[in-house]
Structure formats: structure tokens, C-alpha cells
Amino acid sequence: VFLALGLASAASRIFIGMHWPVDVLAGAAGGCVCVLIGVWLTDRMPNRAIRVCAWIVLPICLIAAVLVAAGHPASYPAAQPWMRAAGIGALAVFLLPMLRDRLARRT
């Protein structure tokens, strides 16, 4: 599902003329490299170090999701609803597991 969404997003950027195909391919390659580095590092880090990194990275991601959900001035106003939806979706992905865990602890 995420791969299909990524491909659709990449195709839409090319279709509306916001990026050249080579830009989209370079971004996809950079994203793949980041994933590979992240998996490689996670396999080699002790659990405590992973938890410390999570406490640093997750709040930064949460702040970014809030900013995207709130919207910002853009030269492409038609993208605003989609950006807000992406930000709200990111917030939901971040917060729902925490809420579910908190509710499970109460019972």
C-alpha cells in the first residue's frame, strides 16, 4: 500500500510539472538509501540506544506532522488539503498506538 502511494505521489509530481523525472528518481534513491542505513544501524544498536534515539527522533517527527497538518503558505494551493490530510494521518499513526497502549494498561 505504501509503495503504491509513493509511486502515485511521485507520478503526480511529474504529471503536474513540479519536478523532473530525474528529480523524483533521485529522491526515491535517497529514500531507499536512508531506509537501508536505518535498518543496518538498527540491527547493530543495542535496545537501549534504539530507545534513546526514538525519544529524540519521534518528537521531531511529531512536530513536523503538526506543522504539515496546520498547513503553510505554498505556491501550489491545491496541495494544501492533501498536505493537511498527510499531516493528520502522520499524527494518527503516531498517537493511536500510544492511546491504545494507555487504554490497555487501564484494564
Biopython code that builds the backbone (N, CA, C, O; Angstrom):
import numpy as np
from Bio.PDB.StructureBuilder import StructureBuilder

atoms = [
    (1, "VAL", "N", (0.830, -1.186, 0.000)),
    (1, "VAL", "CA", (0.000, 0.000, 0.000)),
    (1, "VAL", "C", (0.877, 1.254, 0.000)),
    (1, "VAL", "O", (0.636, 2.190, -0.761)),
    (2, "PHE", "N", (1.914, 1.259, 0.878)),
    (2, "PHE", "CA", (2.775, 2.439, 0.941)),
    (2, "PHE", "C", (3.585, 2.619, -0.337)),
    (2, "PHE", "O", (3.832, 3.746, -0.767)),
    (3, "LEU", "N", (3.991, 1.521, -0.937)),
    (3, "LEU", "CA", (4.718, 1.617, -2.205)),
    (3, "LEU", "C", (3.822, 2.205, -3.289)),
    (3, "LEU", "O", (4.259, 3.050, -4.071)),
    (4, "ALA", "N", (2.570, 1.759, -3.336)),
    (4, "ALA", "CA", (1.629, 2.293, -4.327)),
    (4, "ALA", "C", (1.380, 3.782, -4.095)),
    (4, "ALA", "O", (1.321, 4.558, -5.049)),
    (5, "LEU", "N", (1.233, 4.181, -2.837)),
    (5, "LEU", "CA", (1.049, 5.606, -2.529)),
    (5, "LEU", "C", (2.274, 6.424, -2.925)),
    (5, "LEU", "O", (2.148, 7.527, -3.456)),
    (6, "GLY", "N", (3.447, 5.879, -2.665)),
    (6, "GLY", "CA", (4.678, 6.572, -3.046)),
    (6, "GLY", "C", (4.811, 6.722, -4.545)),
    (6, "GLY", "O", (5.192, 7.783, -5.040)),
    (7, "LEU", "N", (4.495, 5.655, -5.270)),
    (7, "LEU", "CA", (4.570, 5.723, -6.729)),
    (7, "LEU", "C", (3.546, 6.702, -7.294)),
    (7, "LEU", "O", (3.845, 7.451, -8.224)),
    (8, "ALA", "N", (2.343, 6.695, -6.733)),
    (8, "ALA", "CA", (1.315, 7.637, -7.193)),
    (8, "ALA", "C", (1.735, 9.072, -6.903)),
    (8, "ALA", "O", (1.532, 9.964, -7.727)),
    (9, "SER", "N", (2.315, 9.287, -5.742)),
    (9, "SER", "CA", (2.786, 10.623, -5.390)),
    (9, "SER", "C", (3.902, 11.070, -6.331)),
    (9, "SER", "O", (3.909, 12.206, -6.804)),
    (10, "ALA", "N", (4.832, 10.174, -6.593)),
    (10, "ALA", "CA", (5.937, 10.503, -7.498)),
    (10, "ALA", "C", (5.418, 10.817, -8.896)),
    (10, "ALA", "O", (5.858, 11.780, -9.524)),
    (11, "ALA", "N", (4.489, 10.008, -9.380)),
    (11, "ALA", "CA", (3.933, 10.235, -10.722)),
    (11, "ALA", "C", (3.181, 11.558, -10.773)),
    (11, "ALA", "O", (3.246, 12.274, -11.772)),
    (12, "SER", "N", (2.461, 11.886, -9.691)),
    (12, "SER", "CA", (1.705, 13.138, -9.694)),
    (12, "SER", "C", (2.634, 14.348, -9.734)),
    (12, "SER", "O", (2.314, 15.346, -10.379)),
    (13, "ARG", "N", (3.781, 14.275, -9.054)),
    (13, "ARG", "CA", (4.730, 15.385, -9.065)),
    (13, "ARG", "C", (5.261, 15.631, -10.479)),
    (13, "ARG", "O", (5.467, 16.773, -10.888)),
    (14, "ILE", "N", (5.475, 14.555, -11.205)),
    (14, "ILE", "CA", (5.947, 14.686, -12.590)),
    (14, "ILE", "C", (4.808, 15.200, -13.468)),
    (14, "ILE", "O", (5.010, 16.081, -14.304)),
    (15, "PHE", "N", (3.607, 14.644, -13.276)),
    (15, "PHE", "CA", (2.453, 14.982, -14.113)),
    (15, "PHE", "C", (2.084, 16.456, -14.020)),
    (15, "PHE", "O", (1.770, 17.077, -15.035)),
    (16, "ILE", "N", (2.116, 17.029, -12.811)),
    (16, "ILE", "CA", (1.728, 18.436, -12.673)),
    (16, "ILE", "C", (2.886, 19.397, -12.974)),
    (16, "ILE", "O", (2.709, 20.615, -12.939)),
    (17, "GLY", "N", (4.059, 18.850, -13.267)),
    (17, "GLY", "CA", (5.190, 19.677, -13.664)),
    (17, "GLY", "C", (5.974, 20.276, -12.516)),
    (17, "GLY", "O", (6.728, 21.228, -12.717)),
    (18, "MET", "N", (5.812, 19.738, -11.308)),
    (18, "MET", "CA", (6.547, 20.266, -10.155)),
    (18, "MET", "C", (7.993, 19.768, -10.127)),
    (18, "MET", "O", (8.876, 20.457, -9.616)),
    (19, "HIS", "N", (8.238, 18.575, -10.674)),
    (19, "HIS", "CA", (9.585, 18.003, -10.668)),
    (19, "HIS", "C", (9.848, 17.287, -11.987)),
    (19, "HIS", "O", (8.932, 16.806, -12.654)),
    (20, "TRP", "N", (11.116, 17.235, -12.337)),
    (20, "TRP", "CA", (11.541, 16.433, -13.474)),
    (20, "TRP", "C", (11.621, 14.974, -13.036)),
    (20, "TRP", "O", (11.804, 14.704, -11.849)),
    (21, "PRO", "N", (11.488, 14.037, -13.954)),
    (21, "PRO", "CA", (11.588, 12.611, -13.579)),
    (21, "PRO", "C", (12.896, 12.269, -12.865)),
    (21, "PRO", "O", (12.909, 11.453, -11.943)),
    (22, "VAL", "N", (13.995, 12.894, -13.293)),
    (22, "VAL", "CA", (15.276, 12.596, -12.651)),
    (22, "VAL", "C", (15.267, 13.073, -11.190)),
    (22, "VAL", "O", (15.893, 12.444, -10.337)),
    (23, "ASP", "N", (14.564, 14.176, -10.893)),
    (23, "ASP", "CA", (14.444, 14.641, -9.508)),
    (23, "ASP", "C", (13.713, 13.603, -8.650)),
    (23, "ASP", "O", (14.120, 13.303, -7.527)),
    (24, "VAL", "N", (12.637, 13.072, -9.202)),
    (24, "VAL", "CA", (11.842, 12.092, -8.469)),
    (24, "VAL", "C", (12.650, 10.812, -8.251)),
    (24, "VAL", "O", (12.610, 10.228, -7.168)),
    (25, "LEU", "N", (13.371, 10.382, -9.263)),
    (25, "LEU", "CA", (14.204, 9.177, -9.125)),
    (25, "LEU", "C", (15.319, 9.393, -8.103)),
    (25, "LEU", "O", (15.632, 8.493, -7.323)),
    (26, "ALA", "N", (15.914, 10.578, -8.105)),
    (26, "ALA", "CA", (16.968, 10.871, -7.125)),
    (26, "ALA", "C", (16.389, 10.880, -5.712)),
    (26, "ALA", "O", (17.021, 10.374, -4.785)),
    (27, "GLY", "N", (15.202, 11.446, -5.538)),
    (27, "GLY", "CA", (14.560, 11.441, -4.226)),
    (27, "GLY", "C", (14.222, 10.035, -3.763)),
    (27, "GLY", "O", (14.396, 9.703, -2.590)),
    (28, "ALA", "N", (13.739, 9.210, -4.682)),
    (28, "ALA", "CA", (13.420, 7.818, -4.341)),
    (28, "ALA", "C", (14.687, 7.051, -3.972)),
    (28, "ALA", "O", (14.690, 6.266, -3.024)),
    (29, "ALA", "N", (15.749, 7.279, -4.716)),
    (29, "ALA", "CA", (17.019, 6.609, -4.404)),
    (29, "ALA", "C", (17.536, 7.058, -3.045)),
    (29, "ALA", "O", (18.016, 6.237, -2.265)),
    (30, "GLY", "N", (17.444, 8.344, -2.755)),
    (30, "GLY", "CA", (17.862, 8.841, -1.442)),
    (30, "GLY", "C", (17.038, 8.239, -0.321)),
    (30, "GLY", "O", (17.579, 7.890, 0.728)),
    (31, "GLY", "N", (15.732, 8.112, -0.530)),
    (31, "GLY", "CA", (14.869, 7.486, 0.468)),
    (31, "GLY", "C", (15.233, 6.028, 0.701)),
    (31, "GLY", "O", (15.260, 5.568, 1.842)),
    (32, "CYS", "N", (15.514, 5.300, -0.375)),
    (32, "CYS", "CA", (15.917, 3.885, -0.240)),
    (32, "CYS", "C", (17.233, 3.759, 0.519)),
    (32, "CYS", "O", (17.388, 2.869, 1.356)),
    (33, "VAL", "N", (18.174, 4.645, 0.230)),
    (33, "VAL", "CA", (19.457, 4.617, 0.943)),
    (33, "VAL", "C", (19.242, 4.888, 2.436)),
    (33, "VAL", "O", (19.855, 4.235, 3.280)),
    (34, "CYS", "N", (18.374, 5.849, 2.759)),
    (34, "CYS", "CA", (18.085, 6.149, 4.168)),
    (34, "CYS", "C", (17.461, 4.948, 4.872)),
    (34, "CYS", "O", (17.810, 4.652, 6.015)),
    (35, "VAL", "N", (16.551, 4.263, 4.208)),
    (35, "VAL", "CA", (15.937, 3.068, 4.804)),
    (35, "VAL", "C", (16.994, 1.999, 5.042)),
    (35, "VAL", "O", (17.034, 1.397, 6.115)),
    (36, "LEU", "N", (17.837, 1.760, 4.068)),
    (36, "LEU", "CA", (18.872, 0.730, 4.220)),
    (36, "LEU", "C", (19.829, 1.069, 5.352)),
    (36, "LEU", "O", (20.203, 0.193, 6.132)),
    (37, "ILE", "N", (20.228, 2.328, 5.449)),
    (37, "ILE", "CA", (21.114, 2.748, 6.542)),
    (37, "ILE", "C", (20.408, 2.589, 7.883)),
    (37, "ILE", "O", (21.012, 2.128, 8.851)),
    (38, "GLY", "N", (19.134, 2.968, 7.949)),
    (38, "GLY", "CA", (18.375, 2.833, 9.186)),
    (38, "GLY", "C", (18.248, 1.392, 9.635)),
    (38, "GLY", "O", (18.410, 1.092, 10.818)),
    (39, "VAL", "N", (17.961, 0.497, 8.706)),
    (39, "VAL", "CA", (17.858, -0.929, 9.046)),
    (39, "VAL", "C", (19.215, -1.457, 9.485)),
    (39, "VAL", "O", (19.302, -2.206, 10.458)),
    (40, "TRP", "N", (20.262, -1.081, 8.787)),
    (40, "TRP", "CA", (21.615, -1.550, 9.130)),
    (40, "TRP", "C", (21.999, -1.070, 10.529)),
    (40, "TRP", "O", (22.519, -1.846, 11.331)),
    (41, "LEU", "N", (21.743, 0.212, 10.826)),
    (41, "LEU", "CA", (22.079, 0.742, 12.150)),
    (41, "LEU", "C", (21.241, 0.093, 13.252)),
    (41, "LEU", "O", (21.761, -0.228, 14.321)),
    (42, "THR", "N", (19.968, -0.098, 12.998)),
    (42, "THR", "CA", (19.089, -0.694, 13.997)),
    (42, "THR", "C", (19.514, -2.114, 14.335)),
    (42, "THR", "O", (19.436, -2.525, 15.492)),
    (43, "ASP", "N", (19.958, -2.859, 13.346)),
    (43, "ASP", "CA", (20.419, -4.233, 13.599)),
    (43, "ASP", "C", (21.668, -4.266, 14.469)),
    (43, "ASP", "O", (21.921, -5.266, 15.142)),
    (44, "ARG", "N", (22.451, -3.195, 14.468)),
    (44, "ARG", "CA", (23.717, -3.187, 15.199)),
    (44, "ARG", "C", (23.674, -2.431, 16.527)),
    (44, "ARG", "O", (24.641, -2.457, 17.289)),
    (45, "MET", "N", (22.564, -1.765, 16.802)),
    (45, "MET", "CA", (22.463, -0.976, 18.029)),
    (45, "MET", "C", (21.827, -1.799, 19.148)),
    (45, "MET", "O", (20.932, -2.605, 18.897)),
    (46, "PRO", "N", (22.291, -1.594, 20.382)),
    (46, "PRO", "CA", (21.610, -2.250, 21.498)),
    (46, "PRO", "C", (20.229, -1.611, 21.710)),
    (46, "PRO", "O", (19.995, -0.475, 21.299)),
    (47, "ASN", "N", (19.335, -2.342, 22.345)),
    (47, "ASN", "CA", (17.962, -1.865, 22.536)),
    (47, "ASN", "C", (17.913, -0.525, 23.255)),
    (47, "ASN", "O", (17.076, 0.317, 22.927)),
    (48, "ARG", "N", (18.787, -0.311, 24.221)),
    (48, "ARG", "CA", (18.784, 0.960, 24.958)),
    (48, "ARG", "C", (19.087, 2.126, 24.031)),
    (48, "ARG", "O", (18.451, 3.174, 24.136)),
    (49, "ALA", "N", (20.032, 1.967, 23.138)),
    (49, "ALA", "CA", (20.385, 3.033, 22.203)),
    (49, "ALA", "C", (19.224, 3.318, 21.248)),
    (49, "ALA", "O", (18.990, 4.469, 20.879)),
    (50, "ILE", "N", (18.499, 2.275, 20.850)),
    (50, "ILE", "CA", (17.346, 2.466, 19.968)),
    (50, "ILE", "C", (16.275, 3.276, 20.687)),
    (50, "ILE", "O", (15.655, 4.155, 20.088)),
    (51, "ARG", "N", (16.052, 2.984, 21.972)),
    (51, "ARG", "CA", (15.054, 3.737, 22.737)),
    (51, "ARG", "C", (15.463, 5.202, 22.879)),
    (51, "ARG", "O", (14.624, 6.094, 22.765)),
    (52, "VAL", "N", (16.739, 5.450, 23.124)),
    (52, "VAL", "CA", (17.221, 6.834, 23.246)),
    (52, "VAL", "C", (17.029, 7.572, 21.926)),
    (52, "VAL", "O", (16.567, 8.713, 21.917)),
    (53, "CYS", "N", (17.378, 6.937, 20.820)),
    (53, "CYS", "CA", (17.190, 7.557, 19.509)),
    (53, "CYS", "C", (15.709, 7.820, 19.241)),
    (53, "CYS", "O", (15.353, 8.856, 18.679)),
    (54, "ALA", "N", (14.851, 6.891, 19.639)),
    (54, "ALA", "CA", (13.413, 7.070, 19.428)),
    (54, "ALA", "C", (12.905, 8.278, 20.207)),
    (54, "ALA", "O", (12.065, 9.024, 19.704)),
    (55, "TRP", "N", (13.397, 8.485, 21.422)),
    (55, "TRP", "CA", (12.957, 9.630, 22.216)),
    (55, "TRP", "C", (13.452, 10.948, 21.630)),
    (55, "TRP", "O", (12.907, 12.005, 21.950)),
    (56, "ILE", "N", (14.466, 10.904, 20.785)),
    (56, "ILE", "CA", (14.955, 12.115, 20.131)),
    (56, "ILE", "C", (14.220, 12.335, 18.801)),
    (56, "ILE", "O", (13.800, 13.451, 18.497)),
    (57, "VAL", "N", (14.070, 11.270, 18.018)),
    (57, "VAL", "CA", (13.520, 11.386, 16.675)),
    (57, "VAL", "C", (11.992, 11.532, 16.685)),
    (57, "VAL", "O", (11.451, 12.325, 15.915)),
    (58, "LEU", "N", (11.298, 10.793, 17.532)),
    (58, "LEU", "CA", (9.840, 10.825, 17.498)),
    (58, "LEU", "C", (9.245, 12.196, 17.789)),
    (58, "LEU", "O", (8.304, 12.590, 17.099)),
    (59, "PRO", "N", (9.741, 12.944, 18.772)),
    (59, "PRO", "CA", (9.176, 14.299, 18.950)),
    (59, "PRO", "C", (9.423, 15.210, 17.746)),
    (59, "PRO", "O", (8.580, 16.047, 17.421)),
    (60, "ILE", "N", (10.548, 15.057, 17.096)),
    (60, "ILE", "CA", (10.824, 15.857, 15.898)),
    (60, "ILE", "C", (9.815, 15.510, 14.808)),
    (60, "ILE", "O", (9.299, 16.398, 14.130)),
    (61, "CYS", "N", (9.535, 14.222, 14.643)),
    (61, "CYS", "CA", (8.540, 13.794, 13.654)),
    (61, "CYS", "C", (7.147, 14.289, 14.027)),
    (61, "CYS", "O", (6.372, 14.679, 13.153)),
    (62, "LEU", "N", (6.827, 14.276, 15.309)),
    (62, "LEU", "CA", (5.530, 14.764, 15.767)),
    (62, "LEU", "C", (5.380, 16.252, 15.468)),
    (62, "LEU", "O", (4.326, 16.685, 15.003)),
    (63, "ILE", "N", (6.410, 17.027, 15.726)),
    (63, "ILE", "CA", (6.370, 18.466, 15.434)),
    (63, "ILE", "C", (6.195, 18.694, 13.929)),
    (63, "ILE", "O", (5.421, 19.558, 13.517)),
    (64, "ALA", "N", (6.910, 17.923, 13.116)),
    (64, "ALA", "CA", (6.785, 18.059, 11.665)),
    (64, "ALA", "C", (5.368, 17.717, 11.208)),
    (64, "ALA", "O", (4.822, 18.392, 10.334)),
    (65, "ALA", "N", (4.767, 16.675, 11.789)),
    (65, "ALA", "CA", (3.400, 16.300, 11.417)),
    (65, "ALA", "C", (2.408, 17.394, 11.796)),
    (65, "ALA", "O", (1.483, 17.686, 11.038)),
    (66, "VAL", "N", (2.597, 17.996, 12.960)),
    (66, "VAL", "CA", (1.709, 19.089, 13.380)),
    (66, "VAL", "C", (1.842, 20.269, 12.421)),
    (66, "VAL", "O", (0.838, 20.864, 12.030)),
    (67, "LEU", "N", (3.059, 20.608, 12.044)),
    (67, "LEU", "CA", (3.270, 21.723, 11.123)),
    (67, "LEU", "C", (2.645, 21.449, 9.757)),
    (67, "LEU", "O", (2.061, 22.346, 9.149)),
    (68, "VAL", "N", (2.768, 20.217, 9.278)),
    (68, "VAL", "CA", (2.169, 19.875, 7.988)),
    (68, "VAL", "C", (0.650, 19.898, 8.098)),
    (68, "VAL", "O", (-0.029, 20.377, 7.189)),
    (69, "ALA", "N", (0.107, 19.383, 9.209)),
    (69, "ALA", "CA", (-1.347, 19.381, 9.383)),
    (69, "ALA", "C", (-1.893, 20.802, 9.480)),
    (69, "ALA", "O", (-2.991, 21.077, 8.997)),
    (70, "ALA", "N", (-1.140, 21.699, 10.098)),
    (70, "ALA", "CA", (-1.580, 23.085, 10.232)),
    (70, "ALA", "C", (-1.511, 23.823, 8.906)),
    (70, "ALA", "O", (-2.214, 24.812, 8.697)),
    (71, "GLY", "N", (-0.665, 23.342, 8.019)),
    (71, "GLY", "CA", (-0.523, 23.984, 6.716)),
    (71, "GLY", "C", (0.484, 25.117, 6.757)),
    (71, "GLY", "O", (0.835, 25.610, 7.829)),
    (72, "HIS", "N", (0.935, 25.517, 5.613)),
    (72, "HIS", "CA", (1.861, 26.633, 5.485)),
    (72, "HIS", "C", (1.672, 27.243, 4.107)),
    (72, "HIS", "O", (1.124, 26.596, 3.214)),
    (73, "PRO", "N", (2.116, 28.473, 3.923)),
    (73, "PRO", "CA", (1.950, 29.098, 2.606)),
    (73, "PRO", "C", (2.685, 28.292, 1.547)),
    (73, "PRO", "O", (3.842, 27.912, 1.731)),
    (74, "ALA", "N", (2.026, 28.043, 0.472)),
    (74, "ALA", "CA", (2.630, 27.261, -0.606)),
    (74, "ALA", "C", (2.286, 27.900, -1.941)),
    (74, "ALA", "O", (1.281, 28.596, -2.080)),
    (75, "SER", "N", (3.137, 27.649, -2.904)),
    (75, "SER", "CA", (2.882, 28.179, -4.243)),
    (75, "SER", "C", (1.887, 27.304, -5.000)),
    (75, "SER", "O", (1.488, 27.635, -6.116)),
    (76, "TYR", "N", (1.489, 26.188, -4.393)),
    (76, "TYR", "CA", (0.538, 25.277, -5.038)),
    (76, "TYR", "C", (-0.624, 25.042, -4.078)),
    (76, "TYR", "O", (-0.625, 24.047, -3.353)),
    (77, "PRO", "N", (-1.621, 25.943, -4.058)),
    (77, "PRO", "CA", (-2.698, 25.868, -3.077)),
    (77, "PRO", "C", (-3.535, 24.593, -3.173)),
    (77, "PRO", "O", (-4.121, 24.173, -2.174)),
    (78, "ALA", "N", (-3.605, 23.976, -4.335)),
    (78, "ALA", "CA", (-4.397, 22.754, -4.470)),
    (78, "ALA", "C", (-3.809, 21.613, -3.651)),
    (78, "ALA", "O", (-4.496, 20.630, -3.375)),
    (79, "ALA", "N", (-2.540, 21.735, -3.261)),
    (79, "ALA", "CA", (-1.903, 20.677, -2.467)),
    (79, "ALA", "C", (-2.216, 20.799, -0.981)),
    (79, "ALA", "O", (-1.990, 19.853, -0.226)),
    (80, "GLN", "N", (-2.738, 21.962, -0.542)),
    (80, "GLN", "CA", (-2.984, 22.180, 0.884)),
    (80, "GLN", "C", (-3.873, 21.109, 1.521)),
    (80, "GLN", "O", (-3.505, 20.590, 2.575)),
    (81, "PRO", "N", (-5.016, 20.752, 0.942)),
    (81, "PRO", "CA", (-5.837, 19.713, 1.589)),
    (81, "PRO", "C", (-5.103, 18.381, 1.714)),
    (81, "PRO", "O", (-5.245, 17.679, 2.715)),
    (82, "TRP", "N", (-4.328, 18.042, 0.704)),
    (82, "TRP", "CA", (-3.591, 16.780, 0.739)),
    (82, "TRP", "C", (-2.482, 16.822, 1.778)),
    (82, "TRP", "O", (-2.214, 15.831, 2.457)),
    (83, "MET", "N", (-1.836, 17.984, 1.894)),
    (83, "MET", "CA", (-0.793, 18.122, 2.912)),
    (83, "MET", "C", (-1.392, 18.014, 4.312)),
    (83, "MET", "O", (-0.819, 17.374, 5.193)),
    (84, "ARG", "N", (-2.544, 18.643, 4.507)),
    (84, "ARG", "CA", (-3.206, 18.545, 5.813)),
    (84, "ARG", "C", (-3.604, 17.104, 6.110)),
    (84, "ARG", "O", (-3.443, 16.629, 7.234)),
    (85, "ALA", "N", (-4.121, 16.414, 5.106)),
    (85, "ALA", "CA", (-4.503, 15.003, 5.297)),
    (85, "ALA", "C", (-3.278, 14.160, 5.642)),
    (85, "ALA", "O", (-3.349, 13.278, 6.498)),
    (86, "ALA", "N", (-2.155, 14.431, 4.977)),
    (86, "ALA", "CA", (-0.932, 13.679, 5.283)),
    (86, "ALA", "C", (-0.461, 13.974, 6.700)),
    (86, "ALA", "O", (-0.037, 13.061, 7.409)),
    (87, "GLY", "N", (-0.526, 15.223, 7.120)),
    (87, "GLY", "CA", (-0.127, 15.575, 8.477)),
    (87, "GLY", "C", (-1.029, 14.947, 9.522)),
    (87, "GLY", "O", (-0.543, 14.447, 10.537)),
    (88, "ILE", "N", (-2.333, 14.964, 9.292)),
    (88, "ILE", "CA", (-3.276, 14.345, 10.228)),
    (88, "ILE", "C", (-3.067, 12.837, 10.260)),
    (88, "ILE", "O", (-3.131, 12.222, 11.325)),
    (89, "GLY", "N", (-2.817, 12.237, 9.096)),
    (89, "GLY", "CA", (-2.535, 10.798, 9.056)),
    (89, "GLY", "C", (-1.272, 10.452, 9.828)),
    (89, "GLY", "O", (-1.228, 9.451, 10.543)),
    (90, "ALA", "N", (-0.244, 11.284, 9.681)),
    (90, "ALA", "CA", (1.001, 11.040, 10.421)),
    (90, "ALA", "C", (0.780, 11.169, 11.921)),
    (90, "ALA", "O", (1.323, 10.388, 12.702)),
    (91, "LEU", "N", (-0.021, 12.160, 12.325)),
    (91, "LEU", "CA", (-0.346, 12.295, 13.744)),
    (91, "LEU", "C", (-1.095, 11.073, 14.254)),
    (91, "LEU", "O", (-0.823, 10.586, 15.351)),
    (92, "ALA", "N", (-2.037, 10.579, 13.460)),
    (92, "ALA", "CA", (-2.799, 9.400, 13.863)),
    (92, "ALA", "C", (-1.892, 8.184, 14.002)),
    (92, "ALA", "O", (-2.013, 7.425, 14.963)),
    (93, "VAL", "N", (-0.993, 7.999, 13.055)),
    (93, "VAL", "CA", (-0.065, 6.863, 13.130)),
    (93, "VAL", "C", (0.809, 6.974, 14.371)),
    (93, "VAL", "O", (1.160, 5.960, 14.974)),
    (94, "PHE", "N", (1.158, 8.179, 14.753)),
    (94, "PHE", "CA", (1.996, 8.397, 15.928)),
    (94, "PHE", "C", (1.213, 8.215, 17.219)),
    (94, "PHE", "O", (1.696, 7.582, 18.158)),
    (95, "LEU", "N", (0.005, 8.768, 17.270)),
    (95, "LEU", "CA", (-0.725, 8.817, 18.532)),
    (95, "LEU", "C", (-1.590, 7.589, 18.818)),
    (95, "LEU", "O", (-1.743, 7.222, 19.983)),
    (96, "LEU", "N", (-2.151, 6.953, 17.818)),
    (96, "LEU", "CA", (-3.059, 5.833, 18.067)),
    (96, "LEU", "C", (-2.412, 4.673, 18.827)),
    (96, "LEU", "O", (-3.028, 4.159, 19.761)),
    (97, "PRO", "N", (-1.197, 4.235, 18.470)),
    (97, "PRO", "CA", (-0.586, 3.160, 19.268)),
    (97, "PRO", "C", (-0.356, 3.572, 20.720)),
    (97, "PRO", "O", (-0.484, 2.750, 21.627)),
    (98, "MET", "N", (-0.019, 4.840, 20.942)),
    (98, "MET", "CA", (0.191, 5.301, 22.317)),
    (98, "MET", "C", (-1.125, 5.280, 23.090)),
    (98, "MET", "O", (-1.156, 4.864, 24.248)),
    (99, "LEU", "N", (-2.209, 5.725, 22.459)),
    (99, "LEU", "CA", (-3.512, 5.716, 23.117)),
    (99, "LEU", "C", (-3.987, 4.290, 23.381)),
    (99, "LEU", "O", (-4.532, 3.999, 24.446)),
    (100, "ARG", "N", (-3.780, 3.407, 22.414)),
    (100, "ARG", "CA", (-4.174, 2.006, 22.579)),
    (100, "ARG", "C", (-3.410, 1.381, 23.736)),
    (100, "ARG", "O", (-3.987, 0.632, 24.525)),
    (101, "ASP", "N", (-2.117, 1.679, 23.848)),
    (101, "ASP", "CA", (-1.304, 1.141, 24.934)),
    (101, "ASP", "C", (-1.780, 1.679, 26.279)),
    (101, "ASP", "O", (-1.847, 0.932, 27.255)),
    (102, "ARG", "N", (-2.107, 2.950, 26.338)),
    (102, "ARG", "CA", (-2.585, 3.556, 27.577)),
    (102, "ARG", "C", (-3.922, 2.943, 28.006)),
    (102, "ARG", "O", (-4.136, 2.677, 29.188)),
    (103, "LEU", "N", (-4.816, 2.723, 27.041)),
    (103, "LEU", "CA", (-6.097, 2.098, 27.371)),
    (103, "LEU", "C", (-5.917, 0.659, 27.819)),
    (103, "LEU", "O", (-6.633, 0.194, 28.706)),
    (104, "ALA", "N", (-4.971, -0.054, 27.221)),
    (104, "ALA", "CA", (-4.714, -1.444, 27.613)),
    (104, "ALA", "C", (-4.176, -1.510, 29.037)),
    (104, "ALA", "O", (-4.473, -2.461, 29.761)),
    (105, "ARG", "N", (-3.400, -0.531, 29.448)),
    (105, "ARG", "CA", (-2.854, -0.504, 30.809)),
    (105, "ARG", "C", (-3.925, -0.253, 31.854)),
    (105, "ARG", "O", (-3.804, -0.715, 32.988)),
    (106, "ARG", "N", (-4.969, 0.471, 31.487)),
    (106, "ARG", "CA", (-6.041, 0.767, 32.431)),
    (106, "ARG", "C", (-6.878, -0.453, 32.761)),
    (106, "ARG", "O", (-7.425, -0.551, 33.859)),
    (107, "THR", "N", (-6.983, -1.380, 31.831)),
    (107, "THR", "CA", (-7.837, -2.552, 32.072)),
    (107, "THR", "C", (-7.076, -3.669, 32.730)),
    (107, "THR", "O", (-7.644, -4.726, 33.003)),
]
sb = StructureBuilder()
sb.init_structure("model")
sb.init_model(0)
sb.init_chain("A")
sb.init_seg("    ")
for serial, (resi, resn, name, xyz) in enumerate(atoms, 1):
    if name == "N":
        sb.init_residue(resn, " ", resi, " ")
    sb.init_atom(name, np.array(xyz, "f"), 0.0, 1.0, " ", f" {name:<3s}", serial, name[0])
structure = sb.get_structure()
